[in-house]
Amino acid sequence: MRISLHQKALAAISAVCLLALISIASSLWFAASTENDAAAINVAGSLRMQSWRLTEQVLIPELVSEEALLKLIDIYDNSINSDSLKWLMNRSDELGQHYRSVHSEWQQEIRPLLMHPEGRKSFIKRVPNFVDNIDVMVKVLQSDSENKLKNLVVVAIGTLLGILIIGFFTIRFIRKHLLKPISDLGIASRMVSIGHFNDIELPYRRNNELGQLTQAFSDMSTDLSRLYDHLEDRVAEKTEALATSNKALELLYTASHHLSRTPYDSLFVSLMLKDWQLLLKLDSCHLCLSGVADSFRLQKISLVDDIQPCHASSCNDCIHGRKEAPEGRQLKQFNLSAEDHYFGFLRISTLCDQVLSEESQRWLQTFADIVATSLYQSTVKTQQQRLLLMEERAVIARELHDSLAQALSYQKIQVVRLKRKLAKTDVYAEMEGVLNELQDGISTAYLQLRELLKTFRLTMADGDLEIALSNTIDEYRERQPGLELSLDYQLRYCKVEASHQIHALQIVREALTNVIKHAEATQALVRCFQEDDGRIVIGIEDNGIGLENVSSASGHYGTTIMQERAASLDGQLIFKKGSLGGTEVYLEFEAA
């Protein structure tokens, strides 16, 4: 049962007030009751004196008249019937009995004796006994007053003791249930104010207001401690999140700054991937890139210490998201798109219980956009370089055509005129050999110039080595319908400079020209692939008669020009027997 402090305080105050009221009421009762007792004692005492005065009147009749005796009798009647004594008539105790006895004896025995002279002698004899009865009544009356006083003292002492006991227990209760809990609350509040929530001890546990307050304060300190610890954890989480965000922004800035100033660098990107994997605690992270926009032939760019490159022959499953995640892992893919062109994707792998935040996904998508923008800018820059190179070669071709080609044509005409004129003279026989050599030399120079002009006028408008090679294959198929030409292009993303692409294309064209002119082949294959060390290989092989069976006519410099072009690529050109039984032209050079 819950008894509140308010009820206990009210009970203590009520008890003290009740005891005080009892003490005051007892005093008032004693004062009211002893007021009649004093008058009764005085009147009872006067009855003894009046009894002896009556005796004196009876003993000495000559001194007192009959009239005076009657007057004394009346006074006695008034005294014994006075209000001070008459109230004793209704009392049932000993005092009332004595009063009724004295009153009856006076009225029935003593007074009649005084009224008759012959009875006065008897009166004298009975007075001492009557006075004794009055004395007894007075003593009983005094004893009654004393008993009342004793009762008043007992009540006063009892109320005083009650007040003292209540005061003692009240003070003890106040110290135990008010002062001590309030002092503990004060200490606890000071500890809370300085941030100590776990060292608070409030042992007071009662089903009252202070008990509820201490319990509420303890619960509050526990909640504050839990909240404070939670806030510390949140602050630590936020601090870690801010540090992660700062590191992520640094990585994005570094990637944007580096890739915007320099061409795309696979080593730099792989280092960035490693930083992202460490920062976001990823299971794996890699890029799949295409060298040409919107191409489905991708090259995996992974961490610098990744020794498991992707050798899949088809990238469609990865591109269209059909590749299943390994057991216990989940995959996420971020497309590399720039200016509505697709350059591949960034793929990450996380544990199934790891939740990658939206902010982290935005960082990875931003990084993918930066890489895509770099690839797009690199593609645009390569195309611009190719266009500039084509324009420059076209200018050189025009200059050669307008100057050297016309000069050689003029020289050919002049040699023919000279031969005709000398043919009419006697020295023609001696000069014919020299004139034929001169004519053949001019013709050879003119043919080489025509080949050179054709080379300079070659264009790669489509901006892709694969497309240029495919167009070349189609062109040579039309030139030699009986020759089965095929292209096996396995190059994925690898950066090849525009000038290197032109030289590689020229070498392929020259090799195919030799196949058509000299190999007597029915089948030819152009293969492009990349070695594990990153070197690019282009092989042109046929099923013809072989290089050793081809006679080298004077004035043909095709293989020499091919060697020179290979040297300009910082590569090497090898002529060997191919797997088809004919000749294989093997070109190998470093990627940019």
FENWO-V93712 format. One record per residue. N is the residue number from 1. SS is DSSP state (2 for helix, 1 for strand, 0 for the rest). PHI is phi in degrees with one decimal (none if undefined). D_CENTER is the distance of its C-alpha to the mean C-alpha in Angstrom with 2 decimals. Layout:
BEGIN
N	SS	PHI	D_CENTER
N	SS	PHI	D_CENTER
END
This chain:
BEGIN
1	0	none	45.77
2	0	-85.7	43.76
3	0	-115.7	45.97
4	0	-78.0	44.33
5	2	-61.3	45.17
6	2	-61.4	46.73
7	2	-68.0	49.08
8	2	-65.4	49.93
9	2	-63.4	50.70
10	2	-64.6	52.74
11	2	-65.5	54.60
12	2	-63.8	55.43
13	2	-65.0	56.66
14	2	-64.4	58.60
15	2	-63.7	60.20
16	2	-62.3	61.26
17	2	-63.6	62.59
18	2	-65.0	64.43
19	2	-63.6	66.05
20	2	-63.8	67.01
21	2	-65.7	68.42
22	2	-63.4	70.41
23	2	-64.4	71.80
24	2	-67.1	72.80
25	2	-63.1	74.23
26	2	-62.7	76.22
27	2	-64.6	77.60
28	2	-64.9	78.55
29	2	-63.3	80.13
30	2	-62.2	82.07
31	2	-63.8	83.22
32	2	-70.0	84.34
33	2	-77.8	86.07
34	2	-77.5	87.77
35	2	-63.0	89.18
36	2	-71.7	91.75
37	2	-63.4	92.26
38	2	-64.0	93.58
39	2	-65.6	95.96
40	2	-66.0	97.03
41	2	-63.6	97.80
42	2	-62.0	99.85
43	2	-67.2	101.78
44	2	-64.2	102.27
45	2	-65.9	103.53
46	2	-68.5	105.90
47	2	-64.7	107.25
48	2	-63.8	108.56
49	2	-63.2	110.24
50	2	-65.3	111.68
51	2	-63.9	112.98
52	2	-70.9	114.92
53	2	-66.3	116.18
54	2	-62.4	117.50
55	2	-62.5	119.13
56	2	-63.2	120.67
57	2	-65.7	122.07
58	2	-76.1	123.56
59	2	-71.7	125.12
60	0	-122.9	126.81
61	0	-68.0	127.91
62	0	-70.3	130.21
63	0	-89.3	127.38
64	0	-127.0	125.17
65	0	-85.5	126.30
66	2	-64.6	125.44
67	2	-64.1	123.50
68	2	-66.3	121.28
69	2	-63.4	120.64
70	2	-61.9	119.51
71	2	-64.7	117.26
72	2	-66.9	115.69
73	2	-64.4	115.27
74	2	-62.9	113.45
75	2	-61.2	111.20
76	2	-63.4	110.48
77	2	-60.2	109.68
78	2	-63.0	107.30
79	2	-70.5	105.61
80	2	-72.5	105.19
81	0	-103.7	104.00
82	0	-69.7	101.76
83	2	-60.8	98.15
84	2	-65.2	97.00
85	2	-109.6	98.57
86	2	-66.0	98.83
87	2	-68.0	95.05
88	2	-76.3	95.78
89	2	-62.1	97.90
90	2	-91.5	94.88
91	0	-80.7	93.18
92	0	-99.2	93.41
93	0	-85.6	92.89
94	2	-62.4	95.53
95	2	-63.8	95.80
96	2	-66.5	96.65
97	2	-63.4	99.21
98	2	-63.4	100.95
99	2	-64.1	101.02
100	2	-65.1	102.45
101	2	-66.6	104.99
102	2	-64.9	106.11
103	2	-66.0	106.16
104	2	-67.9	108.16
105	2	-62.3	110.58
106	2	-66.9	111.21
107	2	-71.7	111.70
108	2	-97.3	113.72
109	2	-122.5	115.64
110	2	-72.7	115.67
111	2	-65.6	116.09
112	2	-60.3	118.94
113	2	-64.4	120.78
114	2	-74.7	120.60
115	2	-74.5	121.82
116	0	-114.0	125.17
117	2	-58.9	127.31
118	2	-72.0	128.44
119	2	-94.0	124.84
120	2	-75.4	123.98
121	2	-66.3	125.31
122	2	-64.0	122.94
123	2	-57.1	120.17
124	2	-60.5	120.91
125	2	-69.7	120.61
126	2	-89.8	117.26
127	2	-58.2	115.57
128	2	-58.3	114.35
129	2	-66.2	112.68
130	2	-64.8	111.23
131	2	-65.4	109.91
132	2	-62.2	108.34
133	2	-62.3	106.56
134	2	-65.3	105.33
135	2	-61.8	104.14
136	2	-60.6	102.26
137	2	-61.3	100.64
138	2	-65.2	99.73
139	2	-65.1	98.25
140	2	-63.1	96.23
141	2	-63.6	95.09
142	2	-64.5	94.11
143	2	-62.2	92.35
144	2	-64.2	90.40
145	2	-64.4	89.28
146	2	-64.9	88.31
147	2	-61.4	86.31
148	2	-61.5	84.44
149	2	-65.1	83.71
150	2	-62.7	82.52
151	2	-60.9	80.26
152	2	-62.1	78.86
153	2	-64.0	78.23
154	2	-62.9	76.54
155	2	-62.9	74.33
156	2	-63.3	73.53
157	2	-65.0	72.73
158	2	-61.7	70.67
159	2	-65.8	68.67
160	2	-64.4	68.23
161	2	-62.5	67.05
162	2	-60.5	64.74
163	2	-64.3	63.29
164	2	-65.0	62.93
165	2	-64.4	61.24
166	2	-62.1	58.90
167	2	-62.3	58.21
168	2	-62.2	57.57
169	2	-67.8	55.14
170	2	-66.5	53.56
171	2	-62.6	53.01
172	2	-63.6	51.72
173	2	-64.1	49.44
174	2	-63.8	48.19
175	2	-65.3	47.50
176	2	-80.9	45.79
177	2	-106.3	43.95
178	2	-125.0	43.41
179	2	-66.8	43.81
180	2	-64.7	42.07
181	2	-61.6	38.97
182	2	-66.7	38.79
183	2	-63.1	39.18
184	2	-62.7	36.39
185	2	-64.4	34.18
186	2	-62.2	35.10
187	2	-63.6	34.22
188	2	-64.1	30.92
189	2	-65.1	30.10
190	2	-67.4	30.94
191	2	-66.5	28.71
192	2	-64.8	25.81
193	2	-64.8	26.68
194	0	-101.2	26.33
195	0	93.0	23.02
196	0	-96.0	24.55
197	0	-106.2	23.14
198	0	-94.1	24.09
199	0	-99.7	27.80
200	0	-88.4	28.87
201	0	-122.7	31.88
202	0	-125.2	33.44
203	0	-73.0	36.15
204	0	-69.4	37.72
205	0	-135.9	37.35
206	0	-135.2	39.78
207	0	-89.4	39.89
208	0	-142.4	40.40
209	2	-62.5	38.73
210	2	-68.0	37.94
211	2	-61.9	36.80
212	2	-64.7	34.40
213	2	-65.1	33.33
214	2	-65.1	32.79
215	2	-64.4	30.93
216	2	-64.3	28.73
217	2	-67.1	28.22
218	2	-63.1	27.42
219	2	-62.7	24.90
220	2	-63.7	23.46
221	2	-64.9	23.27
222	2	-63.7	21.66
223	2	-63.7	19.03
224	2	-63.9	18.63
225	2	-62.3	18.41
226	2	-63.8	15.75
227	2	-65.3	13.86
228	2	-63.7	14.64
229	2	-62.7	13.53
230	2	-63.6	10.21
231	2	-66.1	10.06
232	2	-62.2	11.32
233	2	-63.3	8.77
234	2	-64.5	6.02
235	2	-63.1	8.79
236	2	-63.0	9.43
237	2	-63.3	6.19
238	2	-64.8	6.80
239	2	-62.5	10.35
240	2	-64.7	10.19
241	2	-64.1	8.62
242	2	-65.8	11.41
243	2	-63.7	13.84
244	2	-63.3	13.26
245	2	-62.4	13.71
246	2	-62.9	16.70
247	2	-64.8	18.13
248	2	-63.7	17.77
249	2	-64.0	19.53
250	2	-62.7	22.10
251	2	-63.2	22.76
252	2	-65.5	23.19
253	2	-64.9	25.42
254	2	-60.5	27.39
255	2	-62.8	27.92
256	2	-65.4	28.96
257	2	-66.8	31.17
258	2	-72.0	32.82
259	2	-74.1	33.39
260	2	-83.3	34.69
261	2	-93.5	37.24
262	0	-124.4	38.45
263	0	-62.3	39.21
264	0	-57.8	36.88
265	0	-124.6	36.56
266	2	-64.5	35.62
267	2	-63.2	35.14
268	2	-62.8	32.74
269	2	-64.8	30.73
270	2	-65.3	30.66
271	2	-65.3	29.36
272	2	-63.9	26.60
273	2	-61.3	25.75
274	2	-64.6	25.58
275	2	-63.5	23.18
276	2	-64.4	20.86
277	2	-63.9	21.17
278	2	-69.2	20.32
279	2	-67.4	17.40
280	2	-96.0	15.65
281	0	54.8	17.18
282	0	-85.9	19.38
283	0	-74.6	22.29
284	1	-154.9	24.68
285	1	-159.0	25.05
286	1	-155.2	28.30
287	1	-110.3	30.09
288	1	-121.2	33.07
289	1	-117.9	35.24
290	0	-112.6	38.49
291	0	-72.9	41.07
292	0	-126.0	42.10
293	0	-60.6	40.13
294	0	65.0	39.78
295	0	-95.9	41.20
296	0	-97.6	40.24
297	0	-97.3	41.38
298	0	-111.7	38.29
299	1	-121.3	37.91
300	1	-76.6	35.00
301	1	-113.7	33.47
302	0	-117.1	31.38
303	0	-64.1	30.34
304	0	-63.0	33.13
305	0	-105.3	33.44
306	0	-81.3	33.34
307	0	-106.1	36.80
308	0	-123.0	36.54
309	0	-68.2	37.29
310	0	-83.5	37.56
311	0	-117.6	41.20
312	0	-65.4	40.89
313	0	-77.6	43.83
314	0	-133.7	41.93
315	0	-107.8	38.53
316	2	-62.8	38.61
317	2	-62.0	36.38
318	2	-68.1	33.58
319	2	-63.9	34.11
320	0	-92.1	34.12
321	0	70.7	31.20
322	0	-93.0	33.49
323	0	-77.1	32.63
324	0	-81.1	31.07
325	0	-76.7	28.13
326	0	-61.1	29.10
327	0	-62.2	28.52
328	0	80.1	25.01
329	1	-127.7	23.74
330	1	-133.3	22.56
331	1	-106.0	23.75
332	1	-134.8	22.51
333	1	-130.1	25.00
334	1	-123.9	24.93
335	1	-71.4	28.35
336	1	-101.3	30.09
337	1	-129.8	31.85
338	1	-149.7	33.53
339	0	52.9	36.15
340	0	63.4	36.28
341	1	-118.2	37.14
342	1	-101.0	35.47
343	1	-120.9	35.25
344	1	123.0	33.35
345	1	-156.7	29.73
346	1	-107.6	26.86
347	1	-118.4	25.94
348	1	-125.7	23.13
349	1	-129.1	22.82
350	1	-128.4	19.79
351	1	-68.0	19.80
352	0	-63.2	19.72
353	0	-88.2	16.72
354	0	-92.5	14.67
355	0	-104.3	12.57
356	0	-90.2	13.02
357	0	-66.2	10.75
358	2	-63.0	12.95
359	2	-64.1	12.59
360	2	-62.9	13.89
361	2	-65.0	16.55
362	2	-65.5	17.57
363	2	-61.1	18.02
364	2	-64.3	20.20
365	2	-66.7	22.09
366	2	-63.9	22.74
367	2	-61.6	24.04
368	2	-62.2	26.16
369	2	-65.5	27.49
370	2	-63.5	28.42
371	2	-63.4	30.28
372	2	-62.3	31.93
373	2	-62.8	33.03
374	2	-63.9	34.43
375	2	-64.3	36.30
376	2	-64.4	37.61
377	2	-64.3	38.77
378	2	-63.8	40.31
379	2	-64.0	42.08
380	2	-62.8	43.32
381	2	-65.0	44.46
382	2	-62.4	46.28
383	2	-64.8	47.91
384	2	-63.3	48.98
385	2	-61.7	50.41
386	2	-64.0	52.19
387	2	-64.5	53.60
388	2	-62.1	54.75
389	2	-64.7	56.31
390	2	-63.0	57.99
391	2	-65.3	59.25
392	2	-63.6	60.59
393	2	-66.8	62.28
394	2	-64.7	63.73
395	2	-63.1	65.19
396	2	-61.8	66.68
397	2	-62.7	68.10
398	2	-63.6	69.74
399	2	-64.8	71.16
400	2	-64.7	72.55
401	2	-66.1	73.96
402	2	-78.2	75.58
403	2	-115.0	77.01
404	2	-66.8	77.38
405	2	-62.3	77.78
406	2	-67.1	80.47
407	2	-64.6	82.16
408	2	-66.0	82.30
409	2	-62.3	83.65
410	2	-62.4	86.27
411	2	-65.7	87.15
412	2	-60.5	87.54
413	2	-63.8	89.92
414	2	-65.4	91.83
415	2	-64.6	92.25
416	2	-62.8	93.63
417	2	-63.5	96.06
418	2	-64.3	97.06
419	2	-61.8	97.79
420	2	-63.7	99.91
421	2	-69.0	101.95
422	2	-70.6	102.44
423	0	-63.4	103.47
424	0	-91.7	106.67
425	0	-111.5	107.48
426	0	-82.4	108.82
427	0	-87.6	105.75
428	2	-63.1	103.40
429	2	-62.7	103.98
430	2	-73.7	102.95
431	2	-94.1	99.88
432	2	-63.4	98.64
433	2	-62.4	96.38
434	2	-65.9	94.77
435	2	-65.4	94.34
436	2	-65.5	92.72
437	2	-63.4	90.27
438	2	-64.2	89.47
439	2	-66.3	88.97
440	2	-64.7	86.76
441	2	-64.2	84.69
442	2	-65.2	84.19
443	2	-64.5	83.30
444	2	-62.9	80.81
445	2	-61.4	79.24
446	2	-69.0	79.11
447	2	-64.6	77.42
448	2	-61.6	74.86
449	2	-65.2	74.25
450	2	-63.4	73.75
451	2	-64.5	71.20
452	2	-65.4	69.49
453	2	-63.2	69.40
454	2	-63.4	67.95
455	2	-65.1	65.28
456	2	-66.1	64.41
457	0	-87.0	64.31
458	0	-68.5	61.83
459	0	-121.5	58.57
460	0	-128.8	55.03
461	0	-64.8	53.97
462	0	-72.9	51.41
463	0	77.1	49.40
464	0	-147.3	48.81
465	2	-63.4	50.85
466	2	-62.5	50.58
467	2	-66.6	51.87
468	2	-63.2	54.61
469	2	-66.2	55.73
470	2	-63.2	55.72
471	2	-64.5	57.85
472	2	-64.4	60.16
473	2	-59.7	60.63
474	2	-62.1	61.54
475	2	-62.3	63.94
476	2	-73.9	65.76
477	2	-62.8	65.96
478	2	-68.0	67.89
479	2	-70.5	70.06
480	0	-132.8	70.89
481	0	-59.4	70.64
482	0	-78.4	71.97
483	0	-97.5	69.20
484	1	-85.9	66.11
485	1	-103.9	63.18
486	1	-142.5	59.56
487	1	-123.0	56.28
488	1	-113.8	53.68
489	1	-102.0	50.72
490	0	-114.2	47.88
491	0	-70.8	46.25
492	0	-100.0	42.56
493	0	-71.9	40.59
494	0	-153.8	42.63
495	0	-81.5	43.45
496	0	-124.6	47.21
497	0	-65.6	48.72
498	2	-59.8	50.94
499	2	-66.1	54.11
500	2	-66.1	53.37
501	2	-62.6	53.00
502	2	-63.6	56.37
503	2	-64.9	58.11
504	2	-62.5	56.71
505	2	-63.8	57.82
506	2	-64.2	61.27
507	2	-64.7	61.69
508	2	-62.3	60.91
509	2	-63.5	63.37
510	2	-65.1	66.02
511	2	-65.6	65.61
512	2	-66.3	65.89
513	2	-62.2	68.94
514	2	-64.1	70.55
515	2	-61.4	69.80
516	2	-66.4	71.57
517	2	-81.1	74.50
518	2	-122.6	75.20
519	2	-80.5	73.36
520	0	54.3	75.13
521	0	-94.5	71.87
522	0	-110.8	70.85
523	1	-146.3	67.19
524	1	-143.9	64.65
525	1	-134.4	60.93
526	1	-110.2	58.41
527	1	-115.6	55.37
528	1	-130.5	52.30
529	1	-153.5	49.67
530	1	-126.7	47.63
531	0	-72.3	48.19
532	0	-62.5	45.48
533	0	-83.9	45.97
534	0	97.6	45.22
535	0	-74.7	48.86
536	1	-91.8	49.98
537	1	-123.3	53.11
538	1	-124.7	55.42
539	1	-119.8	58.37
540	1	-121.6	61.35
541	1	-129.7	63.73
542	1	-140.3	66.71
543	0	-109.0	69.34
544	0	-81.4	72.25
545	0	-78.2	75.16
546	0	97.0	73.15
547	2	-69.5	73.18
548	2	-71.6	76.14
549	2	-95.7	78.40
550	0	-96.1	77.75
551	0	-81.7	80.38
552	0	-87.1	79.16
553	0	-72.0	81.22
554	0	-66.0	82.00
555	0	90.0	79.93
556	0	-99.9	76.76
557	0	-120.9	73.81
558	2	-60.5	70.87
559	2	-64.4	69.59
560	2	-64.3	69.97
561	2	-64.5	67.86
562	2	-63.2	65.21
563	2	-62.6	65.17
564	2	-62.8	64.83
565	2	-65.4	61.88
566	2	-61.9	60.20
567	2	-64.7	60.77
568	2	-68.1	59.16
569	0	-88.2	56.01
570	0	58.0	56.12
571	0	-123.7	56.69
572	1	-136.8	59.63
573	1	-120.5	61.83
574	1	-123.7	63.61
575	1	-106.9	66.39
576	1	-148.6	66.76
577	1	-77.2	67.80
578	0	-91.6	65.19
579	0	-70.3	64.22
580	0	-84.5	66.13
581	0	103.6	69.36
582	0	-102.9	69.70
583	1	-99.2	68.18
584	1	-122.7	64.52
585	1	-94.2	63.34
586	1	-109.7	60.28
587	1	-108.4	58.16
588	1	-135.7	55.27
589	1	-154.0	53.20
590	0	-80.3	49.85
591	0	-74.0	47.02
592	0	-70.3	45.94
END
